[in-house]
Amino acid sequence: MNTPISRSLKHHQTILLVDPEADFSEWAVRQLATPDTEVLTAHTADEAFDLYRKRSPDLVIAEAHLAPYSGLELLTKIRESDPNALVILMSAFGSTQSVIESMKRGAFDFLRKESLPFNFKVVVDEALRLKADVASATAFKPQLTVEQHEDSIVGQAPGMQQVFKMIGRVAQSDAPVMITGESGSGKELIASAIHRYGRRSSKMFLAINCAAIPENLLESELFGHEKGSFSGAIAQRVGRFEQCSGGTLFLDEIGDMPMQLQSKLLRVLQDGDFTRVGGTETLHADVRVVAATNKVLEDEVTAKRFREDLFYRLNVVRIQIPALRERREDIRLLAEYFLQKIANRKHSMRLKLSEEAVKVLENWSWPGNVRELENTLERACVLAATDVLLAKDIPLGTLGEQLKGVGARPATGAVEGAAPVLDEQTAIRMLIDKAINDPELQLLPWLEKEFTLYAMRHTHGNQVKASKLLGVTRATLRKRLERFASGEE
């Protein structure tokens, strides 16, 4: 139904509002209608598209769930008829995939309905202000079907919604992307999503941790080497740039890359050319580079530890991932997701979360971010005595921190009801008892990785100190880090 507001006045802007709920439409009209703004309403997708072709409104605001086809399909039809059209989608149940796909197809924004009382008018005003310049905007064309992945990005907090929108906007380009955020916040998942939703998705996605590979091996890892180029080079090796030509290379912890390698990386980013270690032939690779760091690269540039020209080459588009403590409303959602993921991997029954356990999770500071939450729930599933996860089952902090305790006592900063720090013998006995009943646990490899990574965090990446802390040689530590970096257990 077409319901123009204040027909007798001269309207400078026209908004088309599409929603099947009459009550919501009336509320939205009251928010948007002004003497200079006419609001047209429609309740179905086909009615809205017909009205759009007749009236060419300045802005379309549509519910994602419409009949006879979705708001996403309406967005696509409108953008196909006018690539410069401004469309805002909204929903009370917007999934990660729907947000990303909407932004990829050219939506101006995707709003969750519960947030509309706070940001509806602000976003609409911003869209209308942009109308004068939108004629030169690049249209986003849908090319991929959204798929569910085990390593999906989970989050409904405003900060994560902005991340999803940025993924949708940058996925179809080849511009370098810099992802920043604290350790464990999910930078590799974001990089993988940029690849998965982009035009290179049919090609390879490779990730490499610049901090986990010894300095003398990193160049070979990236660019390959020729036979005999150094001691131990018994055969030619193809580097990561060659391996994923046509695809995406994710350079994690780019701030730890040695200075002498940064100039070689800069050349690849500029023209795609490089040479293998010990080689003379100039090779070419068409690779999109996505980099990530938990350091402040501007400070690294000032301190002359990172090349300024490389920084500007990598920092074309920047995506900042909020820390988990900055999006506490996502903690329960993430916990439910991880519990399901753990159950699927172990082919076991999914544990339920008690309300007390949720409170414990939501009140913890999570210095290790999403990775710490997942590891905590993994350990909680091992220690839980029933199919309901209780507050006492939540082992806050790393296992290494727990084993430093003497006797059962509250952890520093722990909330009431959280699991106590265990004495060494009790913690080891509980783990072994569980391992006996869970043959998939592989306790020793898990402990080796847990302690190794803890030692690296505790020593801030100093391999000499970490190897001493673990009681192993530096060569052994390097081999472990290379194995973990390659995804092996």
Secondary structure, DSSP 8 states (H G I E B T S, - for coil): ----S-TTS--SEEEEEE-S-HHHHHHHHHHH-BTTEEEEEESSHHHHHHHHHHH--SEEEEESS-SSS-HHHHHHHHHHH-TT--EEEEESS--HHHHHHHHHTT-SEEEEGGGHHHHHHHHHHHHHHHTTTGGG-------S-----TT-----SHHHHHHHHHHHHHTTS---EEEE--TTS-HHHHHHHHHHTSTTTTS-EEEEETTTS-HHHHHHHHH-B-TTSSTT--S-B--HHHHTTTSEEEEETGGGS-HHHHHHHHHHHHHSEE--BT----EE---EEEEEESS-HHHHHHTTSS-HHHHHHHTTEEEE---GGG-GGGHHHHHHHHHHHHHHHHT----EE-HHHHHHHHHS--TTHHHHHHHHHHHHHHH-SSSEE-GGG---S-HHHHHT-SSSB--TT--TTS--B--HHHHHHHHHHHHHH-TTS-HHHHHHHHHHHHHHHHTTT-HHHHHHHHTS-HHHHHHHHHHHHTT--
